[in-house]
Amino acid sequence: MMKNSSHIYTPVQPFAVQPEGGVVYREFLPDLRLREYIYCYWQLKTTCPLAAPFRYRVVADGCMDIFFELHDPRQSFIMGFSDAYTCFPLEGDFNYVGIRFLPGMFPRLFPLNAAELSKQTTALEDVAPVVTRFLADRFHEEMKEEALQPLLDAFLLGHIAKKVLPADNRLLEAVDLIIQHSGVISIEKELPPGISSRQLRRLFEFYIGDTPKTFSKVVRFQKILQSTHYPHHIRRNRAYLDAGYYDQAHFIREFKTLYGLTPAKVFGK
């Protein structure tokens, strides 16, 4: 039995472990029956009105996210797959709630071509109006934190009971291979049975939002973030070669593209 990627892929967003004053971030798990599709729900909010703008950095993680402002749930968006970090300038007082879908899962729940959403943030109403209506009708700014998960769970469980695209096992196997190998894999040589490289590329673009090569790059970067000692080991022992980078300059350049800062600034000298 092939492992489900929800059990082996744990995308990291650095703000979860590096909070700043005046802003808090938390992640909380969905119902067990949803964890095949959803990695987590999350909340990013101020504890008091901010005197200066806050720049929220989202690093590349291979996922797609729905998010909305609890102060005005009519304002909801979806962020597609990205091969670079994104920075959101936020001001004043805010309370964002989000749903982080595991790689390839959003198009199974809400059939669309993920490539059409890649590298951008799109109004959710243009993509999944049924979700937009649900958020606008059921959420409000006075809602307590403990009420968020049950509402989201109930809606999503009802949705998957009615409409889910069947899984393409060739895609799932390729995604799991990439994750199991920490992104260091020649997918053309490790192709699942019964599929060509061209067919696999089409599947990745439709469900993930980009090519197997680009997804592998993001997975490799995420594996580095998941270990506190790994970046130092890479730099000191030239292990960046084993991690699939051509040289140290390649490692630093790619890390900066996906994170927005160099490894030295993130992890220290």
C-alpha positions as CSV (number, residue, x, y, z in Angstrom):
1,M,0.0,0.0,0.0
2,M,1.4,3.3,-1.0
3,K,1.8,5.9,1.7
4,N,-0.5,9.0,1.6
5,S,1.6,12.2,1.3
6,S,-0.3,13.6,4.3
7,H,1.6,11.2,6.5
8,I,5.1,12.0,5.1
9,Y,4.9,15.7,4.1
10,T,5.0,18.4,6.7
11,P,5.3,21.8,5.0
12,V,6.9,24.5,7.2
13,Q,6.0,28.1,7.3
14,P,8.7,29.9,9.3
15,F,6.4,32.3,11.2
16,A,5.0,29.3,13.0
17,V,8.3,29.0,14.9
18,Q,9.5,32.6,14.7
19,P,6.7,34.8,15.9
20,E,7.0,38.6,16.2
21,G,5.5,41.0,18.8
22,G,2.0,42.0,18.2
23,V,1.2,39.2,15.8
24,V,0.4,35.5,16.6
25,Y,0.2,32.5,14.3
26,R,-1.2,29.1,15.0
27,E,-1.9,25.9,13.1
28,F,-4.6,23.4,14.0
29,L,-5.5,20.1,12.5
30,P,-8.8,19.3,10.7
31,D,-10.9,16.2,11.3
32,L,-9.1,12.9,10.7
33,R,-11.3,12.2,7.7
34,L,-10.0,15.4,6.0
35,R,-6.3,14.9,6.5
36,E,-5.9,13.1,3.2
37,Y,-6.7,16.5,1.6
38,I,-5.8,19.2,4.2
39,Y,-2.6,19.7,6.0
40,C,-3.9,22.2,8.5
41,Y,-6.1,25.2,9.3
42,W,-4.3,28.3,10.4
43,Q,-4.9,31.7,11.9
44,L,-2.7,34.9,11.7
45,K,-3.9,37.7,13.8
46,T,-2.9,40.8,15.7
47,T,-3.0,41.0,19.5
48,C,-3.3,44.8,19.4
49,P,-3.4,47.4,16.5
50,L,0.0,47.7,14.9
51,A,1.9,51.0,14.9
52,A,3.9,50.0,11.9
53,P,3.2,47.7,8.8
54,F,3.8,44.0,9.3
55,R,5.3,42.1,6.4
56,Y,4.1,38.5,6.4
57,R,6.5,36.2,4.6
58,V,5.1,33.0,3.0
59,V,7.8,30.7,1.8
60,A,7.3,28.2,-1.0
61,D,5.7,25.0,0.4
62,G,4.1,23.2,-2.6
63,C,0.6,23.8,-1.2
64,M,-2.5,25.8,-2.1
65,D,-4.3,27.9,0.6
66,I,-7.7,29.4,1.0
67,F,-7.7,32.4,3.3
68,F,-10.1,35.1,4.5
69,E,-10.3,38.0,6.9
70,L,-12.5,37.1,9.9
71,H,-13.3,40.9,10.3
72,D,-14.9,40.7,6.8
73,P,-15.4,37.1,5.6
74,R,-16.7,38.3,2.3
75,Q,-13.0,39.0,1.5
76,S,-11.7,35.6,0.7
77,F,-8.8,34.4,-1.6
78,I,-6.9,31.5,-2.8
79,M,-3.1,31.3,-3.2
80,G,-1.8,28.9,-5.8
81,F,1.4,27.0,-6.0
82,S,4.5,29.2,-6.0
83,D,8.1,28.6,-6.8
84,A,9.2,31.7,-4.8
85,Y,8.4,33.3,-1.5
86,T,5.6,35.9,-1.2
87,C,5.4,38.8,1.1
88,F,2.1,40.3,2.2
89,P,2.2,43.8,3.7
90,L,-0.4,44.0,6.5
91,E,-1.4,47.0,8.6
92,G,-3.4,47.9,11.7
93,D,-5.6,45.2,13.0
94,F,-6.3,41.9,11.2
95,N,-7.4,38.3,11.8
96,Y,-6.8,35.9,8.9
97,V,-8.0,32.3,8.8
98,G,-6.7,29.8,6.3
99,I,-7.0,26.3,4.9
100,R,-3.8,24.7,3.7
101,F,-4.4,21.9,1.2
102,L,-1.8,19.2,0.7
103,P,-0.1,19.2,-2.8
104,G,-2.5,18.2,-5.5
105,M,-5.6,18.0,-3.4
106,F,-7.5,21.3,-4.0
107,P,-8.2,20.4,-7.6
108,R,-9.7,17.1,-6.5
109,L,-12.2,18.9,-4.2
110,F,-12.9,21.9,-6.5
111,P,-12.1,20.7,-10.1
112,L,-10.0,23.3,-11.9
113,N,-6.6,23.5,-13.5
114,A,-4.1,24.4,-10.7
115,A,-1.7,25.9,-13.2
116,E,-4.3,28.7,-13.8
117,L,-3.8,29.8,-10.2
118,S,0.0,29.4,-9.8
119,K,2.2,32.2,-8.7
120,Q,-0.7,34.4,-7.8
121,T,-3.5,35.2,-5.3
122,T,-7.0,35.1,-6.7
123,A,-10.4,36.1,-5.4
124,L,-12.0,32.8,-4.2
125,E,-15.3,33.8,-5.7
126,D,-13.8,33.4,-9.1
127,V,-12.7,29.8,-8.3
128,A,-15.1,28.3,-5.7
129,P,-18.1,30.5,-5.2
130,V,-19.8,27.9,-3.0
131,V,-16.9,28.3,-0.5
132,T,-17.2,32.1,-0.7
133,R,-20.9,32.0,0.2
134,F,-20.2,29.6,3.1
135,L,-17.5,31.8,4.6
136,A,-19.6,35.0,4.1
137,D,-22.7,33.4,5.7
138,R,-21.2,31.5,8.6
139,F,-18.2,33.5,9.9
140,H,-18.0,36.8,11.7
141,E,-15.4,38.9,13.6
142,E,-16.8,38.1,17.0
143,M,-16.4,34.3,16.5
144,K,-14.3,32.5,19.1
145,E,-11.2,30.5,18.0
146,E,-12.7,27.2,19.2
147,A,-15.6,27.6,16.8
148,L,-13.4,27.8,13.7
149,Q,-12.5,24.1,13.3
150,P,-15.9,22.6,13.7
151,L,-17.4,24.9,11.1
152,L,-14.7,24.3,8.6
153,D,-14.8,20.6,9.2
154,A,-18.5,20.3,8.8
155,F,-18.5,22.2,5.5
156,L,-15.6,20.3,4.0
157,L,-16.8,16.9,5.1
158,G,-20.2,17.6,3.5
159,H,-18.4,18.7,0.4
160,I,-16.2,15.6,0.0
161,A,-19.2,13.4,0.6
162,K,-20.7,14.8,-2.6
163,K,-17.9,15.8,-4.9
164,V,-14.3,14.6,-5.1
165,L,-12.4,13.7,-8.2
166,P,-11.0,10.2,-8.0
167,A,-7.2,10.0,-7.2
168,D,-4.9,9.3,-10.1
169,N,-2.5,6.8,-8.5
170,R,0.2,7.6,-11.0
171,L,0.3,11.2,-9.7
172,L,0.1,10.2,-6.1
173,E,2.9,7.7,-6.5
174,A,5.1,10.3,-8.2
175,V,4.4,12.9,-5.5
176,D,5.2,10.4,-2.8
177,L,8.4,9.4,-4.6
178,I,9.5,13.0,-4.7
179,I,8.7,13.5,-1.0
180,Q,10.3,10.3,0.1
181,H,13.5,11.3,-1.7
182,S,13.5,14.8,-0.3
183,G,13.1,16.2,-3.8
184,V,16.4,14.7,-4.9
185,I,15.2,12.4,-7.7
186,S,15.2,12.1,-11.5
187,I,11.5,11.7,-12.0
188,E,12.0,10.6,-15.6
189,K,14.0,7.6,-14.5
190,E,11.6,6.8,-11.6
191,L,8.4,7.1,-13.5
192,P,5.4,5.3,-12.2
193,P,4.3,2.4,-14.4
194,G,2.1,3.2,-17.4
195,I,2.9,6.9,-17.8
196,S,5.2,8.9,-20.0
197,S,7.1,12.0,-18.8
198,R,4.8,14.2,-20.9
199,Q,1.7,12.7,-19.3
200,L,3.1,13.1,-15.8
201,R,4.0,16.7,-16.6
202,R,0.3,17.4,-17.6
203,L,-0.9,15.7,-14.4
204,F,1.4,17.8,-12.2
205,E,0.4,21.0,-14.0
206,F,-3.3,20.3,-13.5
207,Y,-3.2,19.1,-9.9
208,I,0.0,20.7,-8.4
209,G,0.3,23.8,-10.6
210,D,3.8,23.3,-12.0
211,T,6.2,20.7,-13.3
212,P,7.6,17.7,-11.4
213,K,11.0,19.4,-11.5
214,T,9.7,22.6,-9.9
215,F,7.8,20.7,-7.2
216,S,10.9,18.6,-6.4
217,K,12.8,21.9,-5.9
218,V,10.3,23.1,-3.4
219,V,10.2,19.8,-1.6
220,R,14.0,19.8,-1.3
221,F,13.9,23.3,0.2
222,Q,11.2,22.3,2.6
223,K,13.2,19.3,3.8
224,I,16.0,21.8,4.7
225,L,13.6,23.9,6.7
226,Q,12.4,20.9,8.7
227,S,15.8,20.3,10.3
228,T,17.6,22.9,12.5
229,H,21.0,21.4,12.0
230,Y,20.8,20.5,8.4
231,P,21.6,23.9,6.9
232,H,24.8,24.2,9.0
233,H,25.8,20.6,8.0
234,I,25.2,21.5,4.3
235,R,27.4,24.5,4.4
236,R,30.3,23.1,6.4
237,N,30.5,19.6,4.8
238,R,29.6,20.4,1.2
239,A,26.5,18.3,1.8
240,Y,24.6,20.6,-0.5
241,L,25.9,18.4,-3.3
242,D,24.2,15.4,-1.8
243,A,21.1,17.5,-1.3
244,G,20.9,18.0,-5.1
245,Y,22.6,21.4,-5.5
246,Y,25.3,22.0,-8.0
247,D,27.4,24.0,-5.6
248,Q,27.1,26.4,-2.6
249,A,26.2,29.3,-4.8
250,H,23.3,27.3,-6.3
251,F,22.1,26.3,-2.8
252,I,22.2,29.9,-1.5
253,R,20.6,31.4,-4.6
254,E,17.7,28.9,-4.6
255,F,17.2,29.2,-0.9
256,K,16.9,32.9,-1.2
257,T,14.4,32.7,-4.0
258,L,12.2,30.3,-2.0
259,Y,12.6,32.0,1.4
260,G,13.4,35.6,0.6
261,L,16.6,35.6,2.8
262,T,19.9,33.8,2.6
263,P,20.5,30.7,4.7
264,A,23.0,32.7,6.8
265,K,20.4,35.3,7.7
266,V,17.8,32.6,8.5
267,F,19.9,30.1,10.5
268,G,22.9,32.3,11.6
269,K,26.5,32.0,10.6
